[in-house]
Amino acid sequence: MPKNRYSIDLIKQMAECDANYIRLLRLMPVLAAHRQRDFASLGVDRAAQAEKALEGMRTVFTLADLATEPVTVEITVLEAFKYTTTLEIVQRPVLREWMTNPSMLIRVYHDASTAEVVSYQGHKNLQVRYPQPNAKMYQSDEKGQVNQFLGEWLSHCLTVGQSAETVWVGDTTTPA
């Protein structure tokens, strides 16, 4: 009996990406201000400065306190444009002796109100569907699973994370 091919549930995948966008807005209210073009909240008076004001901003959430140091999730704005923002999300400290900490690049589409993973753990250009077997050993629905993991990770931050700090990297002035 032939094995059924994996079929893409586009509605489910888009719903996950849309929910991730909402979670990110809750974790980083400055993204909501950027989306609404609320320049005063960003500490700038012109649209051209708004994108540059976001770049380098980092928000840190403490998830657990270990004996040696706290486990944190850092969300950093790498690029910001009028309709898209690229974020990096990493977990620290690096606990290499027993696990690899997750790290992801997220593309946020403000005009479409959605956010998707564009890279995780160095894996880039994820396809919606992979044939089985494949050289990189990806699951058939690898992209969907990675976006679902992002949703679970962000939900965990919202549930148990304590906002430790917001840092404006590379700029000595902070927004009002």
C-alpha positions in Angstrom: 0.0 0.0 0.0 1.5 3.4 -1.0 2.2 5.9 1.7 0.1 9.0 1.6 2.0 12.2 0.7 2.2 15.0 3.2 -0.3 17.6 2.3 0.2 21.2 3.3 -2.4 22.8 5.6 -1.9 26.4 4.5 -4.6 27.8 6.7 -3.1 26.1 9.8 0.4 27.3 8.9 -0.8 30.9 8.4 -2.8 30.9 11.6 0.3 29.8 13.5 2.4 32.6 11.9 -0.4 35.2 12.6 -0.6 34.0 16.2 3.2 34.3 16.5 2.9 37.9 15.3 0.4 38.7 18.1 2.7 37.0 20.6 5.7 39.1 19.5 3.6 42.3 19.8 2.8 41.4 23.4 6.4 40.6 24.2 7.8 43.7 22.4 5.2 46.5 22.6 7.7 48.7 20.7 6.8 46.6 17.6 3.2 47.6 18.1 4.2 51.2 18.3 6.2 50.8 15.1 3.3 49.1 13.4 0.9 51.9 14.3 3.6 54.5 13.3 3.5 56.0 16.8 6.8 57.8 16.5 6.6 59.5 19.9 6.7 56.1 21.6 9.9 55.3 19.7 11.4 58.6 20.7 11.6 60.0 17.2 9.7 62.6 15.2 10.0 61.3 11.7 9.1 58.1 9.9 12.6 57.8 8.5 14.1 57.6 12.0 11.6 55.1 13.3 13.2 52.1 11.6 16.7 53.0 12.6 15.5 53.6 16.2 14.3 50.0 16.4 17.5 48.4 15.1 19.6 47.0 17.9 16.9 47.1 20.5 17.0 44.0 22.7 14.4 42.7 25.2 15.4 40.0 27.7 13.1 37.7 29.5 14.1 35.5 32.5 12.6 32.1 32.4 14.4 30.3 35.3 17.1 31.0 37.8 19.8 28.4 37.9 22.4 28.2 40.7 25.1 29.6 38.3 23.1 32.1 36.2 19.5 32.7 35.0 18.1 31.2 31.8 17.0 34.0 29.6 15.5 34.5 26.2 16.8 37.5 24.2 14.9 39.1 21.4 17.0 41.5 19.3 15.9 43.7 16.4 18.4 43.1 13.6 16.7 45.1 10.8 13.7 47.3 10.7 11.9 48.7 7.7 8.5 50.2 7.1 6.7 46.9 6.5 9.2 44.2 7.7 11.4 43.6 10.8 14.0 40.9 11.3 14.4 39.6 14.8 16.9 37.2 16.4 15.7 35.1 19.3 18.2 33.2 21.4 18.2 31.4 24.7 21.1 31.9 27.2 23.2 30.6 28.8 24.5 28.1 26.4 24.0 24.7 28.1 26.1 22.7 25.6 26.9 19.8 27.9 23.3 18.4 27.6 21.4 20.4 25.0 21.6 22.9 22.2 19.9 26.2 23.0 17.4 27.3 20.4 18.2 30.3 18.2 16.1 31.6 15.4 15.8 34.5 12.9 12.2 35.7 12.5 10.8 37.9 9.7 7.9 40.0 10.9 5.6 41.3 8.2 3.7 44.3 9.7 1.6 44.8 6.6 0.4 41.2 6.6 0.4 40.9 10.5 2.4 37.7 10.4 5.7 36.4 11.5 7.6 33.4 10.3 10.9 31.6 11.1 13.4 32.2 8.3 16.4 30.4 10.0 16.9 28.2 13.0 20.1 26.8 14.4 21.8 27.8 11.2 19.3 26.1 8.9 18.0 28.5 6.2 15.6 28.6 3.3 13.2 26.1 4.8 10.8 24.6 2.3 7.1 24.0 3.0 7.4 20.3 2.1 10.4 17.9 1.9 10.5 14.6 0.2 11.2 11.6 2.4 14.0 10.6 2.8 16.1 13.7 2.1 19.8 14.5 2.5 19.4 16.9 5.5 17.0 14.6 7.3 14.3 17.2 7.6 10.8 16.1 8.4 8.1 16.5 5.7 6.6 19.4 7.5 9.9 20.9 8.9 8.9 24.5 8.3 5.5 24.1 10.0 7.1 22.4 13.0 9.7 25.2 13.4 6.9 27.8 13.3 4.9 25.8 15.8 8.0 25.6 18.1 8.4 29.3 17.9 4.7 29.7 19.0 5.3 27.4 22.0 8.5 29.2 22.9 6.8 32.6 22.7 3.8 31.4 24.7 6.2 30.0 27.4 7.9 33.5 27.6 4.4 35.1 28.0 3.4 32.6 30.7 6.5 32.3 32.9 8.9 34.9 31.6 9.8 38.0 33.6 10.8 41.0 31.6 14.3 41.6 32.7 15.3 44.6 30.6 15.0 46.4 27.3 18.3 47.6 26.0 18.8 50.0 23.1 22.1 48.7 21.7 24.3 51.1 19.8 22.5 54.2 20.8 23.0 56.3 24.0 19.5 57.7 23.9 16.5 55.7 24.9 13.0 56.5 23.7 10.6 58.3 25.9 
